Amino acid sequence: VQLQASGGGLVQAGGSLRLSCAASGIRFSMNDMGWYRQAPGKQRELVTKITRGGMTNYADSVKGRFAASRDSAKNTVYLQMNSLKPEDTGVYYCNVPWVDDNYYRGTYWGQGTLVTVSS
């Protein structure tokens, strides 16, 4: 299982970024995916989960500003981040609690992509 995250960068407050996470080694359409972030000196926290059916839930801090989506043809999940704030700064990770043939096989993480929002 490999997850390759990309799309991070430096942006001014109020700006937008779109993160991508390409998955391989799993039956993408059969698995829920997640985005987490870790700010400097803080614990990793959940940003959003997107189910295999495309349903999403979000952390209160990003509701109305972030939107997750998935493209099964590309085995990729996206995180569209709008109205970015300095407190959104951190390393963003995608993950998959891998389920195959109805068995949980372990949780896998991408390498992370850094998002820096300047004030």
C-alpha positions as CSV (number, residue, x, y, z in Angstrom):
1,V,0.0,0.0,0.0
2,Q,1.3,3.4,-1.0
3,L,-0.2,6.8,-0.5
4,Q,1.4,9.8,-2.2
5,A,0.3,13.2,-1.0
6,S,1.1,16.4,-2.9
7,G,-0.1,19.9,-3.4
8,G,1.1,21.7,-0.3
9,G,2.9,25.0,-0.3
10,L,3.0,28.5,1.0
11,V,-0.2,30.6,0.7
12,Q,-1.4,33.9,2.2
13,A,-4.3,33.9,4.5
14,G,-7.6,33.8,2.6
15,G,-6.0,31.8,-0.2
16,S,-6.7,28.3,-1.5
17,L,-4.8,25.1,-2.0
18,R,-5.8,21.7,-3.3
19,L,-4.1,18.6,-1.9
20,S,-4.1,15.3,-3.7
21,C,-3.4,11.8,-2.4
22,A,-2.8,9.0,-4.9
23,A,-3.3,5.5,-3.6
24,S,-1.9,2.3,-4.9
25,G,-2.0,-1.3,-3.7
26,I,-5.6,-1.2,-2.5
27,R,-9.0,-1.5,-4.1
28,F,-9.5,2.2,-3.8
29,S,-13.3,2.2,-4.4
30,M,-13.8,-0.2,-1.5
31,N,-12.0,1.9,1.1
32,D,-12.7,5.0,3.2
33,M,-10.0,7.6,3.2
34,G,-9.0,10.3,5.6
35,W,-7.0,13.6,5.8
36,Y,-5.2,14.5,9.0
37,R,-2.9,17.4,9.9
38,Q,-0.3,18.1,12.4
39,A,0.7,21.6,13.4
40,P,4.1,22.4,14.9
41,G,4.2,21.2,18.5
42,K,0.7,19.7,18.4
43,Q,-0.8,16.3,18.0
44,R,-2.1,15.0,14.7
45,E,-5.7,15.7,14.3
46,L,-8.5,14.6,11.9
47,V,-9.5,17.0,9.2
48,T,-11.9,15.0,7.3
49,K,-13.0,11.5,6.4
50,I,-14.5,10.5,3.0
51,T,-16.2,7.2,2.8
52,R,-16.0,4.9,-0.2
53,G,-19.4,6.2,-1.2
54,G,-18.2,9.8,-1.1
55,M,-19.9,10.8,2.2
56,T,-17.8,13.3,4.2
57,N,-17.5,14.6,7.7
58,Y,-15.2,17.5,8.8
59,A,-13.6,18.9,11.9
60,D,-15.5,21.9,13.2
61,S,-12.5,24.1,12.5
62,V,-12.7,23.5,8.7
63,K,-16.4,23.1,8.1
64,G,-17.5,25.4,5.3
65,R,-14.0,26.0,4.1
66,F,-12.6,22.6,3.2
67,A,-14.1,20.0,0.8
68,A,-12.9,16.5,0.2
69,S,-13.6,14.5,-2.9
70,R,-12.5,11.3,-4.6
71,D,-11.9,10.1,-8.1
72,S,-12.0,6.3,-8.4
73,A,-10.7,6.4,-12.0
74,K,-7.5,8.0,-10.7
75,N,-7.4,6.3,-7.3
76,T,-7.0,9.7,-5.8
77,V,-8.6,11.8,-3.0
78,Y,-8.5,15.5,-2.9
79,L,-8.8,18.2,-0.3
80,Q,-9.8,21.6,-1.5
81,M,-8.9,24.1,1.1
82,N,-10.4,27.6,0.8
83,S,-10.3,30.7,3.0
84,L,-7.1,29.4,4.6
85,K,-6.1,30.7,8.0
86,P,-2.7,30.8,9.7
87,E,-3.9,28.2,12.1
88,D,-4.4,25.8,9.2
89,T,-0.6,25.6,8.9
90,G,0.8,22.1,9.3
91,V,1.8,18.9,7.6
92,Y,-1.2,17.2,6.0
93,Y,-1.4,13.5,5.8
94,C,-3.8,11.2,4.0
95,N,-4.5,7.8,5.4
96,V,-6.5,4.7,4.7
97,P,-7.7,2.1,7.2
98,W,-7.2,-0.6,4.7
99,V,-10.0,-3.2,4.4
100,D,-9.7,-6.0,1.9
101,D,-12.1,-8.9,1.6
102,N,-13.9,-7.5,4.7
103,Y,-10.8,-7.8,6.8
104,Y,-9.0,-4.9,8.4
105,R,-5.4,-5.0,7.1
106,G,-3.9,-2.0,8.9
107,T,-3.9,1.7,8.7
108,Y,-1.5,3.3,6.2
109,W,-0.3,6.9,5.9
110,G,1.1,9.0,3.2
111,Q,4.3,10.9,3.7
112,G,2.7,14.3,4.4
113,T,2.6,17.5,2.5
114,L,3.4,20.9,4.2
115,V,0.9,23.7,4.1
116,T,2.0,27.1,5.4
117,V,-0.4,29.9,5.6
118,S,1.1,33.3,6.2
119,S,-0.8,36.2,7.9
